[in-house]
Amino acid sequence: MSKADAMADAGKTAVLQNIHGTMEFLQKFPPFNQMDTAHLAFLVEHCQLRFYAEGDSIIKPSDGPVEHFYIVKQGRVHGERPHSARRGTETTFEITAGECFPLAALIGERATRTEHLAAEDTFCLLLSKLAFVKLFAVSNPLRDFALRGVSSLLDQVNQQVQLRAVETLGAQYSLDTRLGELAMRQPIGCAPDTPLRDAVRMMHEQHVGSIVVLDPADKPLGIFTLRDLRRVVADGVDLAQPIDNLMTPNPFHLAPDASAFDAAIAMTERHIAHVCLVEHEKLCGVISERDLFSLQRVDLVHLARTIRHAGKVETLAGLRSDIRLLVDRMLAHGASSTQITHIVTLLNDHTVCRVIELTLEDMGDPGIPFTWLCFGSEGRREQTLHTDQDNGILFEAESASEATAIRERLLPIAREINQRLAQCGFTLCKGNIMAGNPELCLSRQEWSRRFAGFVLEATPENLLGSSIYFDLRTIWGPDEGCEQLREALLGRVASNSLFQKMLAENALRQRPPVGRFRDFVVARSGADKDTLDLKVQGLTPFVDGARLLALANGISAVGTLERLRALVAKGVIDALDGAAYEEAYHFIQQTRMQQHQLQARDELPYSNRVDPDHLNHLDRRILRESFRQAQRLQSSLTMRYQL
Amino acid sequence: MSKFTWFTGRGPALTQQQLQRRDALSAPAPFDERPLHQQRLVVLDLETTGLNMRRDQVLAIGAVVIDNGAIDFAEQFECTLHRPDHQASASTLIHGIAPSEVARGVDPAEALLDFMEFVGSSPLLAFHAEFDQRMLARALRQSLGYRLQHSFFDVAEIAPLLCPQSRIRQGGLDEWVAEFGLQVHQRHNASADALVTAELALMLFSKARRQGIDTLCELERQLASQRRRQHAM
């Protein structure tokens, strides 16, 4: 029978109740939901249904080349590979209803590398290799799916995220675009002795907003922009003098392989409008704010600048909705959760700094240098739009009495700043972890003593405290005190294995919500019925685990992902594990942020709780895998600290 | 096709060709010692006009095959029988076969011949098999003048044998489906019920193998001894 006949015939039997029923079942899952009906009917009718009791081996490496394409109709299948570190095996992946396996082995015409076991009583549909090959030849969705495997699943998720957001926006443009591709035109450069008049003429003729001052080897020495020109004209400078007297020396530069995101962040952080592209110490392009945002209309730099120059707290409060809009747009342009938390943190930092400056202007500068610290997620730069205040003040004092005196001066200012931040959308901290609290407005010695107490005396409150305060960072003011504090802290934790063990126990408190028998464990009753908490149950295990390992290994990074990367670089955790944790953390955070966006749009209160049944199939699947990675991180802590 | 009808005594009116087909039907094969997972078994479910085994009629036949330990989707039987005088009744609500569908159905003699050819010499399996066995036997006798001799295994009888720890004794299909955590997408049409019964049978055969019951003979022996125990009680 020719292929076409076989497919036409398949259509006829699709009227059989059981074929039809099975097709309907499969149509809930990719790639079957995208397949042509006749192709799907062909698939179902060439299937066998087999049962595997819990613990039965479905396929294993010693079975030889894979003969069937398996689809789980009911139950769960685990992939087991020999454990790398100890005896026995570990579960590497889980496959549940509607999912299929072993694609790579089937397409590679080889044996599977992982034993597939029924994790519970399981029914699988088996399609013979012959029928699979026939379908593979005619069905594009099946072919795409099979060839791209799980990476195609992740792509689909990202496409969906973008689609959802793009609906209200327009053109697609990715923040991951290489800068080399965005810098279309030749950069304009000149020698250091070029008279200002000539340089400005060149800029004018070429319609550019900047000129780069180059040495004979084309290495950038400085940059001169239209903004600089306005300044020199206002100052009444002689237009005949050489440009190197007037340029901004050592201009910031990035490699052409850096992303649009990197440039956007640099511009926002440094308040610059131009970034030089330098490869092998030679100028190869200039990216302007306009290049970056004319395409995108996500005017991050503009927003940051508006925040920095806001004249009143009311203006800052009004800008919150612009931040929400920006996040919306960034999601639309395919920004990752890490990029977004980074930007939200950056804009929040700007807002905090501006609030502090405005408060000092209004209340008068006390004349005492102080540092505004932040803790918790703000400290880790992992803020979402839904954010509490966790802050404190650090100052230098010679003696206890001087510290008390300074505190008296600073507290009213701190309280006012806390109130004004609340006005700008930073919810007041319920636990009173705020600079206006006398216990959190301390001299460096007092902070140091307080931190030492946390490490020495591991009461539950102290453990909780360490999980908040040990993620500290300077937002405003001199940074040295904060870094000295951190250094002392790292030394104390590294030499106290009992405290490490307590932290490890604490890191196991929140169990990721995946069970042995059901795919998600959700609240059984009450207002939270059928939901799970993405932050507490999903992110906290990663955050706590990364904090513990970082503190114990002298790593000063504060962000969870930065900590994981530093731990990999130091050889504390395996590179593959690190990458898996990162991806999992990332996905849970992304899911959480999408929830927040939806809630904001529907004017619902922010919540981290989600009903997994309300997620689409792909998101559910990846979320479940992500929680499994959190479980793996926890079990590695159990081993490491022998709990 | 010959339309010439042979009247054989008080038996049904069949065409020459139908008679030839009937006489060519396979006799049931005796149980052999091949392991359970190499057997071919036909799992059957009937929809009927009611539950009276003497008066009610077969309306639809659904069957799937367990062969070599798997349910093969390519080999299924599904047929609605033509019953000219059929009226909607209480059981219409259960099986959901509309009178109009019955009117469009296949001539019972043809349907039953098709089905018995599908069965071949294989043993049959059903849930509450006695009902299906008697309804089918009567239909075959009335429509074909054929005596059904195939063995039937009753899933409702096998289940408590292999799951002595289960509290279900006289349970229906739904109870066992729930007990085994079987996910059912559709029910109450003959084909879907046959499929569910077959899925249950696969789970039971897996248990049977673990309990050392590996052939139909052994299964039959164990069922007979269970029956004796129950009579003795």
Interface residues (C-beta under 8 A of the other chain):
Chain A: L16 Q17 N18 I19 G21 T22 E24 F25 V44 E45 H46 C47 Q48 L49 R50 F51 Y52 A53 D56 K73 Q74 A97 D121 F123 L125 L126
Chain B: G62 V64 G69 A70 I71 D72 F73 A74 Q76 E78 F180 G181 L182 Q183 H185 Q186 N189 S191 A192 L195 E199 L202 M203 F205 S206 K207 R210
